[in-house]
Amino acid sequence: MVKPFAAALRYDGSLPAPLVAITGRGEMARKITEAAVRYGVPLVDGKDIADRLVFLEAGDLVPEELYEPIAEIFAFVMQIDENMGRLIEK
């Protein structure tokens, strides 16, 4: 049985690329997911990307070959944040 995997990414303008904040399998993946839900962090199911992130350590920068799919995820999350902001303003 394959254990679930989770990764949390972080990016701000001071970094040359997004970095891996934390990764985990099995129970740790469950805890990462629960924390994301608790703090309102959007979750994205990206098995193909997660399979590649599993080999990175916390603090590692995302490799260049993942820039495009990671950028798409960040754009998706930013769109969610904008939409939520509009709903809250109403």
Backbone as XML, in Angstrom:
<?xml version="1.0"?>
<chain id="A" units="angstrom">
  <residue number="1" name="MET">
    <atom name="N" x="0.841" y="-1.192" z="0.000"/>
    <atom name="CA" x="0.000" y="0.000" z="0.000"/>
    <atom name="C" x="0.885" y="1.254" z="0.000"/>
  </residue>
  <residue number="2" name="VAL">
    <atom name="N" x="0.568" y="2.182" z="-0.888"/>
    <atom name="CA" x="1.322" y="3.423" z="-0.984"/>
    <atom name="C" x="0.768" y="4.414" z="0.040"/>
  </residue>
  <residue number="3" name="LYS">
    <atom name="N" x="1.664" y="4.969" z="0.844"/>
    <atom name="CA" x="1.236" y="5.949" z="1.834"/>
    <atom name="C" x="0.981" y="7.289" z="1.150"/>
  </residue>
  <residue number="4" name="PRO">
    <atom name="N" x="-0.033" y="8.025" z="1.627"/>
    <atom name="CA" x="-0.276" y="9.352" z="1.049"/>
    <atom name="C" x="0.904" y="10.271" z="1.330"/>
  </residue>
  <residue number="5" name="PHE">
    <atom name="N" x="1.055" y="11.251" z="0.488"/>
    <atom name="CA" x="2.143" y="12.212" z="0.604"/>
    <atom name="C" x="1.575" y="13.621" z="0.576"/>
  </residue>
  <residue number="6" name="ALA">
    <atom name="N" x="2.169" y="14.502" z="1.350"/>
    <atom name="CA" x="1.756" y="15.909" z="1.342"/>
    <atom name="C" x="2.995" y="16.791" z="1.392"/>
  </residue>
  <residue number="7" name="ALA">
    <atom name="N" x="2.889" y="17.932" z="0.755"/>
    <atom name="CA" x="3.962" y="18.926" z="0.786"/>
    <atom name="C" x="3.332" y="20.302" z="0.893"/>
  </residue>
  <residue number="8" name="ALA">
    <atom name="N" x="3.963" y="21.143" z="1.666"/>
    <atom name="CA" x="3.542" y="22.540" z="1.755"/>
    <atom name="C" x="4.647" y="23.380" z="1.138"/>
  </residue>
  <residue number="9" name="LEU">
    <atom name="N" x="4.240" y="24.305" z="0.286"/>
    <atom name="CA" x="5.190" y="25.171" z="-0.400"/>
    <atom name="C" x="5.028" y="26.602" z="0.064"/>
  </residue>
  <residue number="10" name="ARG">
    <atom name="N" x="6.098" y="27.357" z="-0.039"/>
    <atom name="CA" x="6.076" y="28.764" z="0.350"/>
    <atom name="C" x="6.781" y="29.563" z="-0.735"/>
  </residue>
  <residue number="11" name="TYR">
    <atom name="N" x="6.231" y="30.746" z="-0.994"/>
    <atom name="CA" x="6.897" y="31.639" z="-1.945"/>
    <atom name="C" x="6.612" y="33.072" z="-1.576"/>
  </residue>
  <residue number="12" name="ASP">
    <atom name="N" x="7.639" y="33.886" z="-1.662"/>
    <atom name="CA" x="7.478" y="35.333" z="-1.592"/>
    <atom name="C" x="8.539" y="35.946" z="-2.500"/>
  </residue>
  <residue number="13" name="GLY">
    <atom name="N" x="8.414" y="37.196" z="-2.757"/>
    <atom name="CA" x="9.286" y="37.857" z="-3.721"/>
    <atom name="C" x="10.761" y="37.847" z="-3.376"/>
  </residue>
  <residue number="14" name="SER">
    <atom name="N" x="11.113" y="37.563" z="-2.128"/>
    <atom name="CA" x="12.524" y="37.559" z="-1.740"/>
    <atom name="C" x="13.224" y="36.258" z="-2.117"/>
  </residue>
  <residue number="15" name="LEU">
    <atom name="N" x="12.460" y="35.261" z="-2.535"/>
    <atom name="CA" x="13.031" y="33.960" z="-2.877"/>
    <atom name="C" x="13.188" y="33.831" z="-4.385"/>
  </residue>
  <residue number="16" name="PRO">
    <atom name="N" x="14.230" y="33.139" z="-4.840"/>
    <atom name="CA" x="14.376" y="32.947" z="-6.287"/>
    <atom name="C" x="13.386" y="31.929" z="-6.856"/>
  </residue>
  <residue number="17" name="ALA">
    <atom name="N" x="12.812" y="31.104" z="-5.999"/>
    <atom name="CA" x="11.842" y="30.092" z="-6.409"/>
    <atom name="C" x="11.046" y="29.689" z="-5.175"/>
  </residue>
  <residue number="18" name="PRO">
    <atom name="N" x="9.896" y="29.048" z="-5.372"/>
    <atom name="CA" x="9.175" y="28.527" z="-4.205"/>
    <atom name="C" x="10.049" y="27.526" z="-3.452"/>
  </residue>
  <residue number="19" name="LEU">
    <atom name="N" x="9.830" y="27.435" z="-2.161"/>
    <atom name="CA" x="10.579" y="26.451" z="-1.395"/>
    <atom name="C" x="9.635" y="25.495" z="-0.697"/>
  </residue>
  <residue number="20" name="VAL">
    <atom name="N" x="10.173" y="24.353" z="-0.381"/>
    <atom name="CA" x="9.416" y="23.327" z="0.326"/>
    <atom name="C" x="9.434" y="23.687" z="1.807"/>
  </residue>
  <residue number="21" name="ALA">
    <atom name="N" x="8.253" y="23.920" z="2.374"/>
    <atom name="CA" x="8.166" y="24.244" z="3.793"/>
    <atom name="C" x="8.203" y="22.976" z="4.633"/>
  </residue>
  <residue number="22" name="ILE">
    <atom name="N" x="7.494" y="21.938" z="4.180"/>
    <atom name="CA" x="7.453" y="20.664" z="4.897"/>
    <atom name="C" x="6.947" y="19.596" z="3.951"/>
  </residue>
  <residue number="23" name="THR">
    <atom name="N" x="7.395" y="18.378" z="4.163"/>
    <atom name="CA" x="6.888" y="17.233" z="3.423"/>
    <atom name="C" x="6.629" y="16.099" z="4.401"/>
  </residue>
  <residue number="24" name="GLY">
    <atom name="N" x="5.788" y="15.175" z="4.004"/>
    <atom name="CA" x="5.550" y="14.026" z="4.861"/>
    <atom name="C" x="4.757" y="12.952" z="4.161"/>
  </residue>
  <residue number="25" name="ARG">
    <atom name="N" x="4.891" y="11.748" z="4.677"/>
    <atom name="CA" x="4.147" y="10.584" z="4.186"/>
    <atom name="C" x="3.319" y="10.013" z="5.326"/>
  </residue>
  <residue number="26" name="GLY">
    <atom name="N" x="2.281" y="9.309" z="4.978"/>
    <atom name="CA" x="1.487" y="8.605" z="5.975"/>
    <atom name="C" x="0.896" y="9.535" z="7.019"/>
  </residue>
  <residue number="27" name="GLU">
    <atom name="N" x="1.179" y="9.257" z="8.272"/>
    <atom name="CA" x="0.640" y="10.041" z="9.390"/>
    <atom name="C" x="1.057" y="11.507" z="9.304"/>
  </residue>
  <residue number="28" name="MET">
    <atom name="N" x="2.296" y="11.761" z="8.916"/>
    <atom name="CA" x="2.752" y="13.154" z="8.790"/>
    <atom name="C" x="1.977" y="13.861" z="7.688"/>
  </residue>
  <residue number="29" name="ALA">
    <atom name="N" x="1.698" y="13.183" z="6.594"/>
    <atom name="CA" x="0.901" y="13.782" z="5.509"/>
    <atom name="C" x="-0.485" y="14.156" z="6.025"/>
  </residue>
  <residue number="30" name="ARG">
    <atom name="N" x="-1.055" y="13.284" z="6.830"/>
    <atom name="CA" x="-2.375" y="13.561" z="7.413"/>
    <atom name="C" x="-2.311" y="14.800" z="8.299"/>
  </residue>
  <residue number="31" name="LYS">
    <atom name="N" x="-1.264" y="14.929" z="9.098"/>
    <atom name="CA" x="-1.118" y="16.089" z="9.989"/>
    <atom name="C" x="-0.923" y="17.376" z="9.198"/>
  </residue>
  <residue number="32" name="ILE">
    <atom name="N" x="-0.150" y="17.300" z="8.128"/>
    <atom name="CA" x="0.063" y="18.482" z="7.279"/>
    <atom name="C" x="-1.269" y="18.919" z="6.678"/>
  </residue>
  <residue number="33" name="THR">
    <atom name="N" x="-2.036" y="17.962" z="6.179"/>
    <atom name="CA" x="-3.337" y="18.260" z="5.579"/>
    <atom name="C" x="-4.299" y="18.840" z="6.609"/>
  </residue>
  <residue number="34" name="GLU">
    <atom name="N" x="-4.342" y="18.251" z="7.796"/>
    <atom name="CA" x="-5.219" y="18.761" z="8.857"/>
    <atom name="C" x="-4.842" y="20.189" z="9.245"/>
  </residue>
  <residue number="35" name="ALA">
    <atom name="N" x="-3.545" y="20.469" z="9.344"/>
    <atom name="CA" x="-3.102" y="21.822" z="9.691"/>
    <atom name="C" x="-3.502" y="22.811" z="8.603"/>
  </residue>
  <residue number="36" name="ALA">
    <atom name="N" x="-3.369" y="22.411" z="7.353"/>
    <atom name="CA" x="-3.762" y="23.289" z="6.249"/>
    <atom name="C" x="-5.243" y="23.620" z="6.337"/>
  </residue>
  <residue number="37" name="VAL">
    <atom name="N" x="-6.061" y="22.617" z="6.587"/>
    <atom name="CA" x="-7.505" y="22.840" z="6.708"/>
    <atom name="C" x="-7.787" y="23.761" z="7.900"/>
  </residue>
  <residue number="38" name="ARG">
    <atom name="N" x="-7.149" y="23.492" z="9.021"/>
    <atom name="CA" x="-7.376" y="24.282" z="10.240"/>
    <atom name="C" x="-7.044" y="25.760" z="10.027"/>
  </residue>
  <residue number="39" name="TYR">
    <atom name="N" x="-5.989" y="26.042" z="9.268"/>
    <atom name="CA" x="-5.559" y="27.425" z="9.081"/>
    <atom name="C" x="-6.025" y="28.037" z="7.765"/>
  </residue>
  <residue number="40" name="GLY">
    <atom name="N" x="-6.925" y="27.358" z="7.073"/>
    <atom name="CA" x="-7.504" y="27.913" z="5.854"/>
    <atom name="C" x="-6.573" y="27.934" z="4.666"/>
  </residue>
  <residue number="41" name="VAL">
    <atom name="N" x="-5.579" y="27.073" z="4.651"/>
    <atom name="CA" x="-4.658" y="26.996" z="3.524"/>
    <atom name="C" x="-5.286" y="26.111" z="2.453"/>
  </residue>
  <residue number="42" name="PRO">
    <atom name="N" x="-5.409" y="26.615" z="1.238"/>
    <atom name="CA" x="-6.020" y="25.806" z="0.177"/>
    <atom name="C" x="-5.226" y="24.530" z="-0.086"/>
  </residue>
  <residue number="43" name="LEU">
    <atom name="N" x="-5.935" y="23.457" z="-0.343"/>
    <atom name="CA" x="-5.324" y="22.176" z="-0.692"/>
    <atom name="C" x="-5.510" y="21.929" z="-2.178"/>
  </residue>
  <residue number="44" name="VAL">
    <atom name="N" x="-4.469" y="21.434" z="-2.808"/>
    <atom name="CA" x="-4.519" y="21.106" z="-4.227"/>
    <atom name="C" x="-4.050" y="19.665" z="-4.370"/>
  </residue>
  <residue number="45" name="ASP">
    <atom name="N" x="-4.843" y="18.868" z="-5.064"/>
    <atom name="CA" x="-4.467" y="17.477" z="-5.312"/>
    <atom name="C" x="-3.592" y="17.445" z="-6.549"/>
  </residue>
  <residue number="46" name="GLY">
    <atom name="N" x="-2.312" y="17.268" z="-6.341"/>
    <atom name="CA" x="-1.375" y="17.248" z="-7.453"/>
    <atom name="C" x="-0.435" y="16.070" z="-7.335"/>
  </residue>
  <residue number="47" name="LYS">
    <atom name="N" x="-0.972" y="14.865" z="-7.543"/>
    <atom name="CA" x="-0.186" y="13.652" z="-7.344"/>
    <atom name="C" x="1.097" y="13.654" z="-8.173"/>
  </residue>
  <residue number="48" name="ASP">
    <atom name="N" x="1.028" y="14.070" z="-9.425"/>
    <atom name="CA" x="2.228" y="14.063" z="-10.273"/>
    <atom name="C" x="3.324" y="14.949" z="-9.686"/>
  </residue>
  <residue number="49" name="ILE">
    <atom name="N" x="2.933" y="16.114" z="-9.205"/>
    <atom name="CA" x="3.907" y="17.028" z="-8.602"/>
    <atom name="C" x="4.365" y="16.486" z="-7.259"/>
  </residue>
  <residue number="50" name="ALA">
    <atom name="N" x="3.432" y="15.984" z="-6.468"/>
    <atom name="CA" x="3.785" y="15.448" z="-5.151"/>
    <atom name="C" x="4.788" y="14.307" z="-5.278"/>
  </residue>
  <residue number="51" name="ASP">
    <atom name="N" x="4.621" y="13.466" z="-6.287"/>
    <atom name="CA" x="5.562" y="12.362" z="-6.492"/>
    <atom name="C" x="6.987" y="12.870" z="-6.709"/>
  </residue>
  <residue number="52" name="ARG">
    <atom name="N" x="7.114" y="14.060" z="-7.253"/>
    <atom name="CA" x="8.448" y="14.628" z="-7.486"/>
    <atom name="C" x="8.941" y="15.419" z="-6.278"/>
  </residue>
  <residue number="53" name="LEU">
    <atom name="N" x="8.002" y="15.996" z="-5.522"/>
    <atom name="CA" x="8.388" y="16.756" z="-4.332"/>
    <atom name="C" x="8.831" y="15.858" z="-3.186"/>
  </residue>
  <residue number="54" name="VAL">
    <atom name="N" x="8.418" y="14.594" z="-3.215"/>
    <atom name="CA" x="8.731" y="13.670" z="-2.129"/>
    <atom name="C" x="10.236" y="13.540" z="-1.913"/>
  </residue>
  <residue number="55" name="PHE">
    <atom name="N" x="11.008" y="13.795" z="-2.917"/>
    <atom name="CA" x="12.457" y="13.653" z="-2.805"/>
    <atom name="C" x="13.148" y="14.909" z="-2.283"/>
  </residue>
  <residue number="56" name="LEU">
    <atom name="N" x="12.389" y="15.974" z="-2.063"/>
    <atom name="CA" x="12.969" y="17.221" z="-1.571"/>
    <atom name="C" x="12.841" y="17.306" z="-0.052"/>
  </residue>
  <residue number="57" name="GLU">
    <atom name="N" x="13.711" y="18.077" z="0.545"/>
    <atom name="CA" x="13.699" y="18.298" z="1.991"/>
    <atom name="C" x="13.114" y="19.675" z="2.278"/>
  </residue>
  <residue number="58" name="ALA">
    <atom name="N" x="12.611" y="19.856" z="3.491"/>
    <atom name="CA" x="12.150" y="21.182" z="3.921"/>
    <atom name="C" x="13.296" y="22.168" z="3.754"/>
  </residue>
  <residue number="59" name="GLY">
    <atom name="N" x="12.985" y="23.309" z="3.149"/>
    <atom name="CA" x="13.990" y="24.333" z="2.897"/>
    <atom name="C" x="14.585" y="24.283" z="1.504"/>
  </residue>
  <residue number="60" name="ASP">
    <atom name="N" x="14.390" y="23.167" z="0.791"/>
    <atom name="CA" x="14.873" y="23.066" z="-0.591"/>
    <atom name="C" x="14.027" y="23.944" z="-1.501"/>
  </residue>
  <residue number="61" name="LEU">
    <atom name="N" x="14.670" y="24.555" z="-2.478"/>
    <atom name="CA" x="13.933" y="25.281" z="-3.504"/>
    <atom name="C" x="13.344" y="24.280" z="-4.498"/>
  </residue>
  <residue number="62" name="VAL">
    <atom name="N" x="12.187" y="24.609" z="-5.031"/>
    <atom name="CA" x="11.550" y="23.766" z="-6.040"/>
    <atom name="C" x="12.444" y="23.765" z="-7.276"/>
  </residue>
  <residue number="63" name="PRO">
    <atom name="N" x="12.710" y="22.593" z="-7.862"/>
    <atom name="CA" x="13.558" y="22.546" z="-9.061"/>
    <atom name="C" x="12.893" y="23.219" z="-10.260"/>
  </residue>
  <residue number="64" name="GLU">
    <atom name="N" x="13.720" y="23.727" z="-11.136"/>
    <atom name="CA" x="13.249" y="24.505" z="-12.282"/>
    <atom name="C" x="12.217" y="23.753" z="-13.130"/>
  </residue>
  <residue number="65" name="GLU">
    <atom name="N" x="12.359" y="22.443" z="-13.264"/>
    <atom name="CA" x="11.413" y="21.695" z="-14.108"/>
    <atom name="C" x="9.998" y="21.674" z="-13.519"/>
  </residue>
  <residue number="66" name="LEU">
    <atom name="N" x="9.841" y="22.085" z="-12.259"/>
    <atom name="CA" x="8.511" y="22.149" z="-11.643"/>
    <atom name="C" x="7.965" y="23.579" z="-11.574"/>
  </residue>
  <residue number="67" name="TYR">
    <atom name="N" x="8.713" y="24.555" z="-12.073"/>
    <atom name="CA" x="8.255" y="25.945" z="-12.001"/>
    <atom name="C" x="6.874" y="26.125" z="-12.627"/>
  </residue>
  <residue number="68" name="GLU">
    <atom name="N" x="6.693" y="25.609" z="-13.828"/>
    <atom name="CA" x="5.426" y="25.841" z="-14.533"/>
    <atom name="C" x="4.233" y="25.221" z="-13.795"/>
  </residue>
  <residue number="69" name="PRO">
    <atom name="N" x="4.276" y="23.931" z="-13.443"/>
    <atom name="CA" x="3.113" y="23.392" z="-12.725"/>
    <atom name="C" x="2.902" y="24.030" z="-11.356"/>
  </residue>
  <residue number="70" name="ILE">
    <atom name="N" x="3.979" y="24.389" z="-10.674"/>
    <atom name="CA" x="3.845" y="25.043" z="-9.366"/>
    <atom name="C" x="3.256" y="26.437" z="-9.560"/>
  </residue>
  <residue number="71" name="ALA">
    <atom name="N" x="3.678" y="27.149" z="-10.607"/>
    <atom name="CA" x="3.127" y="28.476" z="-10.892"/>
    <atom name="C" x="1.623" y="28.372" z="-11.159"/>
  </residue>
  <residue number="72" name="GLU">
    <atom name="N" x="1.201" y="27.326" z="-11.853"/>
    <atom name="CA" x="-0.231" y="27.126" z="-12.105"/>
    <atom name="C" x="-0.987" y="26.903" z="-10.799"/>
  </residue>
  <residue number="73" name="ILE">
    <atom name="N" x="-0.381" y="26.169" z="-9.879"/>
    <atom name="CA" x="-1.017" y="25.936" z="-8.582"/>
    <atom name="C" x="-1.117" y="27.244" z="-7.808"/>
  </residue>
  <residue number="74" name="PHE">
    <atom name="N" x="-0.029" y="28.010" z="-7.764"/>
    <atom name="CA" x="-0.080" y="29.295" z="-7.054"/>
    <atom name="C" x="-1.100" y="30.238" z="-7.687"/>
  </residue>
  <residue number="75" name="ALA">
    <atom name="N" x="-1.204" y="30.249" z="-9.012"/>
    <atom name="CA" x="-2.198" y="31.090" z="-9.684"/>
    <atom name="C" x="-3.607" y="30.653" z="-9.298"/>
  </residue>
  <residue number="76" name="PHE">
    <atom name="N" x="-3.836" y="29.346" z="-9.227"/>
    <atom name="CA" x="-5.132" y="28.808" z="-8.818"/>
    <atom name="C" x="-5.458" y="29.237" z="-7.391"/>
  </residue>
  <residue number="77" name="VAL">
    <atom name="N" x="-4.490" y="29.116" z="-6.499"/>
    <atom name="CA" x="-4.700" y="29.498" z="-5.100"/>
    <atom name="C" x="-4.954" y="30.996" z="-4.979"/>
  </residue>
  <residue number="78" name="MET">
    <atom name="N" x="-4.231" y="31.802" z="-5.741"/>
    <atom name="CA" x="-4.443" y="33.251" z="-5.701"/>
    <atom name="C" x="-5.848" y="33.598" z="-6.183"/>
  </residue>
  <residue number="79" name="GLN">
    <atom name="N" x="-6.332" y="32.888" z="-7.184"/>
    <atom name="CA" x="-7.689" y="33.112" z="-7.686"/>
    <atom name="C" x="-8.714" y="32.776" z="-6.609"/>
  </residue>
  <residue number="80" name="ILE">
    <atom name="N" x="-8.490" y="31.685" z="-5.891"/>
    <atom name="CA" x="-9.383" y="31.320" z="-4.783"/>
    <atom name="C" x="-9.386" y="32.436" z="-3.743"/>
  </residue>
  <residue number="81" name="ASP">
    <atom name="N" x="-8.197" y="32.926" z="-3.378"/>
    <atom name="CA" x="-8.107" y="34.000" z="-2.381"/>
    <atom name="C" x="-8.857" y="35.250" z="-2.836"/>
  </residue>
  <residue number="82" name="GLU">
    <atom name="N" x="-8.709" y="35.610" z="-4.116"/>
    <atom name="CA" x="-9.409" y="36.787" z="-4.644"/>
    <atom name="C" x="-10.919" y="36.588" z="-4.589"/>
  </residue>
  <residue number="83" name="ASN">
    <atom name="N" x="-11.375" y="35.414" z="-4.993"/>
    <atom name="CA" x="-12.810" y="35.130" z="-4.974"/>
    <atom name="C" x="-13.353" y="35.140" z="-3.549"/>
  </residue>
  <residue number="84" name="MET">
    <atom name="N" x="-12.617" y="34.589" z="-2.612"/>
    <atom name="CA" x="-13.052" y="34.588" z="-1.217"/>
    <atom name="C" x="-13.116" y="36.023" z="-0.687"/>
  </residue>
  <residue number="85" name="GLY">
    <atom name="N" x="-12.157" y="36.848" z="-1.074"/>
    <atom name="CA" x="-12.151" y="38.245" z="-0.649"/>
    <atom name="C" x="-13.378" y="38.975" z="-1.149"/>
  </residue>
  <residue number="86" name="ARG">
    <atom name="N" x="-13.776" y="38.698" z="-2.384"/>
    <atom name="CA" x="-14.978" y="39.327" z="-2.949"/>
    <atom name="C" x="-16.225" y="38.877" z="-2.209"/>
  </residue>
  <residue number="87" name="LEU">
    <atom name="N" x="-16.289" y="37.604" z="-1.858"/>
    <atom name="CA" x="-17.449" y="37.095" z="-1.128"/>
    <atom name="C" x="-17.541" y="37.709" z="0.261"/>
  </residue>
  <residue number="88" name="ILE">
    <atom name="N" x="-16.414" y="37.895" z="0.902"/>
    <atom name="CA" x="-16.403" y="38.466" z="2.255"/>
    <atom name="C" x="-16.813" y="39.929" z="2.228"/>
  </residue>
  <residue number="89" name="GLU">
    <atom name="N" x="-16.426" y="40.656" z="1.172"/>
    <atom name="CA" x="-16.749" y="42.086" z="1.053"/>
    <atom name="C" x="-18.244" y="42.309" z="0.856"/>
  </residue>
  <residue number="90" name="LYS">
    <atom name="N" x="-18.974" y="41.346" z="0.306"/>
    <atom name="CA" x="-20.401" y="41.518" z="0.013"/>
    <atom name="C" x="-21.227" y="41.488" z="1.254"/>
  </residue>
</chain>
